[in-house]
């Protein structure tokens, strides 16, 4: 845009010349050729902040003779510019003069012929209105109100479209001052909005009844819909107490009449009519007005409760809705009933006198409506009408059994369909009125005792529906149904009816048991259930087998699950589940069966080892087949996690398949990592924890870690666990290869990380020092000065200070020569004498000892400070009292008294490795658990008696100084401390 730039940087624009240049670049930006497209986008990006650019864009997108794609792009750039540069405080904000011109230009004409561009212009006007209306743009609303009155169809529609988007945007503002402005706006235009809506609605109805359906579809119905959208926003968000406004309540009462008229229209015009879809959208919008108003203003809705319930129940549960009510409308009516039934504002307190009059009034209306006959009819209709499997569902069962199970268990379209809505309504009504409805449902169950004739399809479907209701209401029926008796006397027998037509009942009964398993099911009956599950996993029907697998998962997940009861069936069950996994073909079903297998493996743990061979052989093939299905791959990763935990050290046999999977899942340069990373990291960690030894391939995967640490994501904690696992697995080989990279990554992380992140980094360093006290300090030497400085400066976060002291304690205790070198380095950096710096460190250590909460670290601190003795250094002798104080605290922490011998023993001492016997409820120790125990046998914290160490150090100090000087030193210690110390040292 250099042709319109003055020397000295002052910018101006001649619209005509500038439009030509910008038009040319916009045209290039619509090209499919990236060599043309990219430079054009870059140029447009540079112009975004130049004064006059948006005036040129306005000039271009309002010129209807230009290419549509170019105009579309101009609108988008204008819209994005509003987000970035319209606010006064924004960097490169637009000048007020240009904004004023743009506002005027945007509402000069509402005559955009292209629908998509018209919508975008309406949206960008609304964006400006959000920032400027009404203070800087008082003329917007009056202009829109005048424009929606014009006779020209196009202008009227575009103005109404803009009116809607502006109202919607202003209604969404939440600051108190903005709310007040919207309340004022709503009060001022509500009458006009109502009359506008009534006018367009009457016009539409008149055209329909006169047979002019084409005009109704293209003009009046669209305007009815838009004006209703405006009224919805004004009604729901435009009034503090809408029930006090006659017009608002008048409109809401009118909604019911209009709904009836529009439902009659839908009956009149049939299902194939051109305006059917838009008509249904309008009917749904009417219901949304009621639902939104109820949600935002429950007490203002009180006067509408009776009419809403009468209307909804009439269309959903009586003949009035037959042939009129379409599925989405029924869903909305059910939602309306549910919201009234569940509404917290309508529920009195336990003590009625604590309830507001509004709550009592609403509750009274609800109670008077939901009489015994009404509730009974609703319950019966829900169960015997809406719960019935439809012809469409039964056909799907036969033709696409896996598709059927996905829909039934909550597929993408399931949540928008009628069945889940009816089930939720049933649960809510049954919960609210369980005392009334429990006998009704139990009577329905009683009428279905015994097997049902396989030839009577309707009876089978009724039984399926009733059993469904009993499953959904399981918690409410806890005290009313003896489920154990029912299971033994009837349900078990129904599972054994093998006729093909009885499969809906077999499937429903095993589902029903799954619903009750965690509610009321005796542990003694589990073997009978496992027997039934084993048989059903061999059922001829795939849907029954998949449902059975689901119930098996619920059974093993239950807290009353006992491994000993399940083990006799494990081999058979696992084999059948594996066969089911091979048989199903849909990604969702495979994921589901894998999840069941994972749960079984997780619960039986090492008991699974004899039976997993087939699964281990199959998973590589499944992984290859699922290349395009990342969610299935996530399920495979989860299965592998449980499999590795079950196999323990034997999991090494899986490495040829396992390690490449971990490599791919945790490589951030590979696109699948977006889906697989979290599970991949967990699998990596579990693999390390159960690895008997390191392999070159396992070591090589760590190359992925640097990039993962740079991400600093929510997975950082797992990354640190993985690093620690490598250190415990094979510190020498691992650190020899990766210590440099790791130290560099840690140095970068510590520059910008949370307190918790700092602690995680330092724990890794602490573990390295614990595992390799000789080479560890050298490997992480760049990190140690900041740790030392943190102690001297008195780090303010206790958890960080505790870790600092743990790190330096390890160095001081286990590598004194390196500590001396570090002290010398720090003295040079700080410009202090070594002794002075050492004294400051000891003083801060003693002062902040309370920051250390872990007993191991507290003992380490005592050992580390005592390791400075014996010494004739005046600074150490000056801090002798503090060292003794820390030592006594450590003794109090770790010494336990033997009740019989009255002697003290260090409870942290470990003399040899003992294999802990695992009970049924415990998980067996991993290979890493064993490694940690072996490491503890070499750790001074667990091998050195603090009691003896204190005695030896004090004796050595006494020998160094002589009796007289030593006694003088001891006199610097508080007498009470000395007394307690002598008590601990009795016998030495």
QUIHUUR-V941695 format. One record per pair of residues at least 24 apart in sequence whose C-alpha atoms are under 7 Angstrom apart, sorted by the first residue. I is the first residue (numbers start at 1). J is the second residue. D is the distance in whole Angstrom. If there is no record, write none. Layout:
# QUIHUUR-V941695
i = (I | I)
j = (J | J)
d = (D | D)
This chain:
# QUIHUUR-V941695
i = (11 | 12 | 13 | 15 | 18 | 19 | 19 | 26 | 27 | 30 | 30 | 48 | 49 | 51 | 54 | 55 | 72 | 75 | 75 | 79 | 82 | 110 | 110 | 110 | 111 | 111 | 111 | 118 | 122 | 122 | 122 | 123 | 126 | 126 | 126 | 129 | 130 | 130 | 157 | 160 | 161 | 164 | 164 | 164 | 167 | 167 | 168 | 171 | 171 | 182 | 183 | 183 | 186 | 186 | 193 | 193 | 196 | 197 | 197 | 197 | 200 | 217 | 217 | 225 | 232 | 236 | 236 | 236 | 241 | 242 | 243 | 255 | 259 | 259 | 263 | 266 | 267 | 284 | 287 | 291 | 298 | 299 | 302 | 306 | 309 | 312 | 317 | 317 | 327 | 331 | 331 | 334 | 338 | 338 | 341 | 342 | 372 | 376 | 376 | 382 | 382 | 383 | 383 | 383 | 384 | 384 | 386 | 387 | 387 | 388 | 388 | 388 | 389 | 401 | 401 | 402 | 402 | 405 | 406 | 427 | 427 | 431 | 434 | 450 | 451 | 454 | 454 | 464 | 464 | 464 | 467 | 467 | 468 | 468 | 471 | 471 | 471 | 474 | 474 | 474 | 475 | 478 | 483 | 483 | 484 | 484 | 503 | 506 | 507 | 507 | 510 | 510 | 511 | 511 | 514 | 514 | 514 | 517 | 518 | 523 | 527 | 534 | 537 | 549 | 550 | 553 | 553 | 556 | 556 | 563 | 571 | 578 | 587 | 591 | 591 | 594 | 594 | 595 | 595 | 598 | 598 | 601 | 601 | 601 | 602 | 605 | 605 | 606 | 606 | 608 | 609 | 609 | 620 | 630 | 630 | 634 | 634 | 637 | 637 | 637 | 638 | 641 | 641 | 644 | 644 | 645 | 648 | 648 | 649 | 649 | 649 | 649 | 652 | 659 | 663 | 666 | 667 | 668 | 678 | 681 | 685 | 688 | 688 | 689 | 689 | 689 | 689 | 690 | 690 | 690 | 691 | 692 | 693 | 694 | 694 | 699 | 706 | 709 | 720 | 724 | 727 | 728 | 728 | 728 | 739 | 743 | 747 | 755 | 759 | 759 | 762 | 763 | 766 | 766 | 769 | 770 | 773 | 773 | 774 | 777 | 785 | 791 | 791 | 792 | 792 | 792 | 794 | 798 | 799 | 801 | 802 | 802 | 806 | 809 | 809 | 809 | 812 | 813 | 813 | 813 | 835 | 839 | 839 | 846 | 846 | 855 | 856 | 858 | 859 | 859 | 860 | 862 | 862 | 862 | 863 | 866 | 869 | 869 | 870 | 870 | 870 | 870 | 871 | 881 | 881 | 888 | 891 | 891 | 904 | 906 | 906 | 908 | 909 | 909 | 909 | 909 | 910 | 910 | 910 | 911 | 912 | 947 | 951)
j = (51 | 52 | 52 | 56 | 56 | 56 | 60 | 70 | 70 | 69 | 70 | 81 | 92 | 94 | 78 | 102 | 117 | 120 | 121 | 124 | 128 | 155 | 158 | 159 | 154 | 155 | 158 | 158 | 161 | 162 | 165 | 165 | 165 | 166 | 169 | 166 | 169 | 170 | 223 | 226 | 226 | 226 | 229 | 230 | 230 | 233 | 233 | 233 | 237 | 238 | 238 | 239 | 234 | 238 | 227 | 231 | 227 | 224 | 227 | 228 | 224 | 274 | 275 | 282 | 289 | 292 | 293 | 296 | 300 | 300 | 300 | 286 | 283 | 286 | 324 | 324 | 324 | 329 | 332 | 336 | 345 | 358 | 362 | 365 | 337 | 337 | 378 | 381 | 418 | 418 | 421 | 425 | 425 | 428 | 429 | 428 | 436 | 437 | 440 | 422 | 426 | 465 | 466 | 469 | 462 | 465 | 422 | 419 | 465 | 461 | 462 | 465 | 461 | 542 | 543 | 586 | 589 | 543 | 588 | 472 | 473 | 476 | 476 | 490 | 494 | 501 | 502 | 504 | 505 | 508 | 508 | 512 | 508 | 512 | 512 | 515 | 516 | 515 | 516 | 519 | 519 | 520 | 520 | 521 | 521 | 522 | 544 | 544 | 544 | 547 | 548 | 551 | 547 | 551 | 551 | 554 | 555 | 555 | 558 | 560 | 565 | 573 | 576 | 596 | 596 | 596 | 599 | 600 | 603 | 604 | 611 | 615 | 632 | 632 | 635 | 635 | 639 | 635 | 639 | 639 | 642 | 642 | 643 | 646 | 642 | 645 | 646 | 646 | 647 | 646 | 646 | 647 | 657 | 672 | 675 | 676 | 679 | 679 | 680 | 683 | 679 | 683 | 686 | 686 | 687 | 686 | 690 | 926 | 690 | 691 | 692 | 927 | 691 | 698 | 701 | 704 | 704 | 707 | 715 | 718 | 722 | 725 | 726 | 725 | 926 | 927 | 928 | 926 | 927 | 928 | 927 | 927 | 729 | 729 | 730 | 734 | 745 | 745 | 760 | 764 | 768 | 928 | 931 | 932 | 779 | 780 | 783 | 800 | 800 | 803 | 803 | 803 | 806 | 807 | 810 | 810 | 814 | 815 | 815 | 811 | 826 | 841 | 844 | 840 | 841 | 844 | 844 | 851 | 851 | 851 | 851 | 852 | 857 | 860 | 861 | 864 | 864 | 863 | 864 | 867 | 875 | 875 | 876 | 882 | 886 | 893 | 941 | 890 | 890 | 941 | 941 | 886 | 887 | 890 | 946 | 953 | 953 | 957 | 953 | 956 | 957 | 960 | 957 | 972 | 973 | 981 | 946 | 947 | 984 | 945 | 946 | 942 | 942 | 943 | 944 | 945 | 937 | 942 | 943 | 937 | 937 | 985 | 985)
d = (7 | 7 | 6 | 6 | 7 | 5 | 7 | 6 | 6 | 7 | 7 | 7 | 6 | 7 | 6 | 6 | 6 | 7 | 7 | 5 | 7 | 5 | 5 | 6 | 6 | 5 | 7 | 7 | 7 | 4 | 6 | 6 | 6 | 4 | 6 | 7 | 6 | 6 | 7 | 7 | 6 | 6 | 7 | 5 | 6 | 7 | 6 | 6 | 6 | 6 | 5 | 6 | 6 | 5 | 7 | 6 | 7 | 6 | 5 | 6 | 5 | 7 | 5 | 6 | 5 | 7 | 5 | 7 | 7 | 6 | 5 | 7 | 6 | 7 | 6 | 7 | 6 | 6 | 6 | 6 | 7 | 6 | 6 | 7 | 6 | 7 | 6 | 6 | 6 | 6 | 6 | 7 | 6 | 7 | 7 | 7 | 7 | 7 | 7 | 7 | 7 | 6 | 6 | 7 | 6 | 7 | 7 | 7 | 5 | 6 | 7 | 6 | 7 | 7 | 6 | 7 | 7 | 6 | 7 | 6 | 6 | 7 | 7 | 7 | 7 | 6 | 6 | 7 | 6 | 6 | 7 | 7 | 7 | 7 | 5 | 6 | 7 | 7 | 6 | 7 | 6 | 7 | 7 | 7 | 6 | 7 | 7 | 7 | 5 | 6 | 6 | 7 | 6 | 6 | 5 | 6 | 7 | 6 | 6 | 7 | 6 | 6 | 6 | 7 | 7 | 5 | 6 | 7 | 7 | 6 | 6 | 7 | 6 | 5 | 6 | 7 | 7 | 7 | 7 | 5 | 6 | 6 | 6 | 7 | 5 | 7 | 4 | 4 | 6 | 6 | 7 | 6 | 7 | 7 | 6 | 6 | 7 | 6 | 7 | 7 | 7 | 5 | 7 | 7 | 7 | 7 | 5 | 7 | 5 | 5 | 5 | 7 | 6 | 7 | 6 | 7 | 6 | 7 | 7 | 7 | 5 | 6 | 7 | 6 | 6 | 6 | 5 | 5 | 5 | 6 | 6 | 6 | 7 | 7 | 6 | 7 | 7 | 7 | 7 | 6 | 7 | 7 | 7 | 7 | 6 | 6 | 7 | 7 | 6 | 6 | 6 | 7 | 7 | 5 | 6 | 7 | 6 | 6 | 6 | 7 | 7 | 7 | 7 | 6 | 6 | 7 | 7 | 5 | 7 | 7 | 6 | 5 | 6 | 6 | 6 | 5 | 6 | 7 | 5 | 6 | 6 | 6 | 7 | 6 | 6 | 6 | 7 | 6 | 5 | 7 | 6 | 6 | 5 | 6 | 7 | 7 | 6 | 6 | 6 | 6 | 4 | 7 | 7 | 6 | 5 | 6 | 7 | 7 | 7 | 6 | 7 | 5 | 4 | 5 | 7 | 7 | 6 | 5 | 6 | 7 | 7 | 7 | 7)
